[in-house]
Amino acid sequence: MTTQGTTATISQPLPDIFAAQAALKSPGLLALAWRRFWRDKLAVVGTAVLLLLGLMALLATPLASEVTHFQPEQIELLGNLKPLGWARTPERPAHWLGTDELGRDVLTRIMFGAQVSLFIAVLTVALTLTIGTLSGAMAGYFGGVVDMIISALINVLLSVPLLFLLILISAVFRPPWWGLAIVLASVSWTGVARLVRGEFLTIKVRDYIEAARVIGSSNPRIIFRHILPNATSPMIVAATLQIGGVILTETALSFLGFGVQPPTPSWGNMLTNAQQYLFLAPVNIFVPGLFIFVTVLSVNFMGNGLRDALDPRLKQ
């Protein structure tokens, strides 16, 4: 009787211990990735800077009306190439970053240029992801003739110098500024396609994919339900890092006169217009160059942070 009572007394707390341990749920993959990303201070700072730049681009119109009190195409007669903080009279609004060669407010054009440059970058990356993902998925999953045709097309595009091809397309078709994103995406999807193809070749031979085939899952279901979600991490990182490359490419095209055409402002054509007045108004080159530099640097910081956070091999 005593032994049984002692046993019952000792075993009584055990269910509570097990219940407490069961209540401690292990964090999921997204929670672990967020913790790793949050510990990377450079990635957090880069993300915050990009959010501020995106907010400035979205609110460019109300900011121009309420803060700078100028429009991007508004010309100040006899007010060209003025220094920082110049105002025609004390009653008139000041040009906080000066004016350009036509007397337009530099700060206002920077804000509207952010709209153009960032929109081109985001639209280009979205189109690149769509084309690259679909082509890479078909090449990696089906293989054979499909893989051979898509891989041959990728190799042909990679063999042509990218900047030369972009200049040729831009010179022949002269696309509008939003069409420049389509031109950039049409020649820059190859990197994403090769990345997705490699991921599909690795994942499609795993046991759970074979099990999905055995139970009768269709090819589209296997591709979009079972394989593609497991290949998204490198795609996200590649897309993030590509934003900086697109901004630099658009800047180079605009600098050469084949990108966004005036009077639509972009950071690239602002550099082009200001290069003739380097010694008269150096700030007109410094300001758009600084915004390009900060944006690309922030994108790289965020991309590196995402790469480390989404790496499943990292345990800490």
C-alpha positions in Angstrom: 0.0 0.0 0.0 2.8 2.4 0.9 4.8 1.5 -2.2 1.7 2.1 -4.4 0.9 5.4 -2.7 4.5 6.5 -3.1 4.5 5.6 -6.7 1.3 7.5 -7.3 2.6 10.5 -5.5 5.8 10.6 -7.5 4.1 10.0 -10.9 1.5 12.7 -10.2 3.5 15.7 -11.4 4.8 14.0 -14.6 1.8 14.9 -16.8 2.2 18.6 -15.8 5.9 18.5 -16.8 5.2 17.0 -20.2 2.4 19.5 -20.8 4.7 22.4 -20.0 7.3 21.0 -22.4 4.7 20.5 -25.1 3.6 24.1 -24.6 7.0 25.3 -25.6 6.7 25.4 -29.3 9.8 25.6 -31.4 9.9 28.7 -33.7 9.1 28.2 -37.3 11.3 28.9 -40.3 10.0 32.4 -40.8 10.5 33.2 -37.2 14.1 32.0 -37.3 14.8 33.9 -40.5 13.4 37.0 -39.0 15.6 36.7 -35.9 18.7 36.2 -38.0 17.8 39.2 -40.2 17.0 41.4 -37.2 20.5 40.6 -35.8 22.1 41.9 -39.0 22.2 45.6 -38.2 23.5 46.6 -41.7 20.5 44.8 -43.3 18.1 46.5 -40.9 19.6 49.9 -41.7 19.5 49.2 -45.4 15.9 48.1 -45.3 14.9 51.2 -43.3 16.7 53.5 -45.8 14.9 51.8 -48.7 11.6 52.2 -47.0 12.2 55.9 -46.5 13.2 56.3 -50.2 10.1 54.4 -51.3 8.0 56.6 -49.1 9.6 59.7 -50.5 8.8 58.4 -54.1 5.2 57.6 -53.2 4.6 60.9 -51.6 6.5 63.0 -54.1 3.4 64.9 -55.3 2.2 66.0 -51.9 5.7 66.7 -50.7 6.3 69.0 -53.7 3.1 70.8 -53.0 3.5 71.2 -49.2 7.3 71.2 -48.6 9.3 72.3 -51.6 6.4 74.3 -53.3 7.8 73.5 -56.8 7.0 71.2 -59.6 9.6 69.1 -61.4 9.3 70.9 -64.7 8.8 74.4 -63.2 11.4 76.8 -64.5 12.7 79.7 -62.5 13.7 82.5 -64.9 17.2 83.8 -64.3 17.5 81.3 -61.5 19.7 78.6 -63.1 22.5 76.9 -61.3 21.8 78.6 -58.0 23.4 77.3 -54.8 21.9 75.5 -51.8 19.0 77.4 -50.1 18.7 80.1 -52.8 15.4 82.0 -53.0 14.6 84.8 -55.3 13.0 86.9 -52.6 12.5 86.2 -48.8 8.8 85.7 -49.4 9.3 83.0 -52.1 10.1 79.4 -51.2 13.8 78.4 -51.1 15.5 75.9 -53.3 17.0 73.7 -50.6 19.3 71.9 -53.0 19.7 74.7 -55.5 18.6 74.7 -59.1 19.7 73.0 -62.3 20.8 74.5 -65.6 17.2 75.5 -66.4 16.3 76.9 -63.0 14.3 73.8 -61.9 14.3 72.8 -58.2 16.8 70.0 -57.6 15.1 68.6 -54.5 11.8 68.3 -56.3 13.4 66.6 -59.3 15.2 64.2 -56.9 11.9 63.1 -55.4 10.2 62.6 -58.7 13.3 61.0 -60.1 13.0 58.5 -57.3 9.6 57.6 -58.5 11.0 56.8 -62.0 14.2 55.0 -61.0 12.6 52.9 -58.2 9.5 52.0 -60.3 11.7 50.9 -63.2 13.8 48.8 -60.8 10.8 47.1 -59.1 8.9 46.5 -62.4 12.0 45.1 -64.0 12.7 42.7 -61.1 9.0 41.6 -61.1 9.1 40.9 -64.9 12.5 39.2 -64.5 11.3 36.9 -61.8 8.2 36.0 -63.8 10.0 35.2 -67.0 13.0 33.6 -65.3 11.0 31.5 -62.9 8.7 30.1 -65.6 11.5 29.3 -68.1 13.8 27.9 -65.4 11.0 25.8 -63.9 10.2 24.2 -67.3 13.8 23.6 -68.2 14.6 22.0 -64.8 11.5 20.0 -64.4 10.9 18.6 -67.9 14.5 18.4 -69.1 15.2 16.9 -72.5 14.3 19.0 -75.5 12.7 21.7 -73.4 15.8 22.1 -71.3 18.0 22.2 -74.4 16.0 24.9 -76.1 15.8 27.2 -73.1 19.4 26.6 -72.1 20.5 27.5 -75.7 18.4 30.7 -75.6 20.0 31.6 -72.3 23.5 30.9 -73.6 22.8 33.1 -76.7 21.7 36.0 -74.5 24.6 35.6 -72.1 27.1 35.7 -75.0 26.0 39.2 -76.1 27.3 42.2 -74.0 24.4 43.4 -72.0 25.0 47.1 -72.2 25.5 46.9 -76.0 22.3 45.0 -76.5 20.4 47.5 -74.3 21.8 50.4 -76.2 20.8 48.8 -79.5 17.2 48.1 -78.4 16.8 51.5 -76.8 18.2 53.3 -79.9 16.0 51.4 -82.3 12.7 51.4 -80.4 13.1 54.5 -78.2 10.7 53.1 -75.5 9.1 55.4 -72.9 10.4 55.3 -69.4 8.0 52.6 -68.3 8.9 50.6 -71.4 12.6 50.7 -70.4 11.7 48.2 -67.6 10.4 45.8 -70.2 13.6 46.2 -72.2 15.7 45.6 -69.2 13.7 42.5 -68.1 13.8 41.0 -71.6 17.6 40.6 -71.4 18.1 40.2 -67.7 16.0 37.1 -66.9 18.7 34.6 -67.7 20.3 34.7 -64.3 17.1 33.9 -62.5 16.3 31.2 -65.0 19.6 29.4 -64.4 19.2 29.7 -60.7 15.6 28.2 -60.8 16.7 25.5 -63.2 19.4 24.4 -60.8 17.1 24.3 -57.9 14.5 22.3 -59.8 17.1 19.8 -60.9 18.1 19.3 -57.3 14.6 19.2 -55.8 12.7 17.1 -58.4 14.6 13.9 -57.5 13.8 14.0 -53.8 11.5 11.4 -52.2 8.5 13.6 -51.5 8.4 14.6 -55.2 8.4 10.9 -56.2 5.6 10.3 -53.7 3.6 13.1 -55.2 3.9 11.5 -58.6 2.9 8.1 -57.3 -0.4 9.5 -55.8 -1.2 11.0 -59.2 -0.4 14.7 -58.8 -0.3 16.6 -62.0 2.9 18.3 -63.3 1.6 21.9 -62.6 0.7 20.9 -59.0 4.1 19.4 -58.4 5.8 22.4 -59.9 3.9 25.1 -58.1 2.8 23.3 -55.0 5.8 21.1 -54.1 9.0 22.3 -55.8 8.6 26.1 -56.3 7.9 27.0 -52.6 11.2 25.2 -51.7 13.1 27.2 -54.3 11.9 30.7 -53.3 14.7 31.6 -50.9 17.5 32.0 -53.5 15.0 33.7 -55.8 14.1 36.3 -53.2 17.8 37.0 -52.6 18.6 37.2 -56.3 15.7 39.6 -56.9 16.7 41.8 -54.1 20.3 42.1 -55.2 19.2 42.7 -58.8 17.4 45.9 -57.8 20.7 47.6 -57.4 22.0 46.4 -60.7 18.9 47.6 -62.5 19.2 51.1 -61.0 22.9 51.3 -62.1 22.0 50.0 -65.6 19.2 52.6 -65.9 21.6 55.2 -64.7 24.2 54.2 -67.3 21.6 54.2 -70.1 20.3 57.6 -69.1 23.8 58.9 -68.8 24.5 57.8 -72.3 21.2 59.3 -73.6 19.4 56.1 -74.2 17.4 55.8 -71.0 14.7 58.0 -69.5 14.3 61.1 -71.8 13.9 64.6 -70.5 11.8 66.4 -69.2 10.9 63.3 -67.2 13.4 63.3 -64.3 15.4 60.3 -63.3 18.6 60.2 -61.3 20.5 59.1 -64.4 19.5 61.9 -66.7 20.0 64.4 -63.9 23.6 63.3 -63.8 23.8 63.6 -67.6 22.4 67.1 -67.6 24.7 68.2 -64.8 28.0 67.0 -66.2 28.4 70.1 -68.3 28.3 72.3 -65.2 30.6 70.3 -63.0 32.6 73.4 -61.9 29.7 75.8 -61.8 27.3 73.6 -59.8 29.0 70.5 -58.5 26.2 69.8 -56.1 23.9 68.9 -59.1 26.2 65.9 -59.8 26.8 65.1 -56.1 23.1 64.9 -55.0 21.8 62.4 -57.6 25.0 60.4 -57.4 24.6 60.3 -53.6 21.0 59.0 -53.9 22.1 56.3 -56.4 25.0 55.3 -54.1 22.9 55.1 -51.0 20.1 53.2 -52.7 22.4 50.6 -54.3 24.3 50.2 -51.0 21.1 49.7 -49.0 19.8 47.1 -51.5 23.1 45.2 -51.2 22.9 45.3 -47.4 19.4 44.1 -47.4 20.1 41.4 -50.0 23.1 40.1 -47.9 20.9 40.0 -44.8 18.2 38.1 -46.6 20.7 35.6 -48.0 22.0 34.9 -44.5 18.6 34.8 -42.9 17.0 32.5 -45.4 20.0 30.1 -45.5 18.6 26.8 -44.0 22.1 25.7 -43.1 22.4 28.5 -40.5 21.2 27.3 -37.1 22.0 30.4 -34.9 
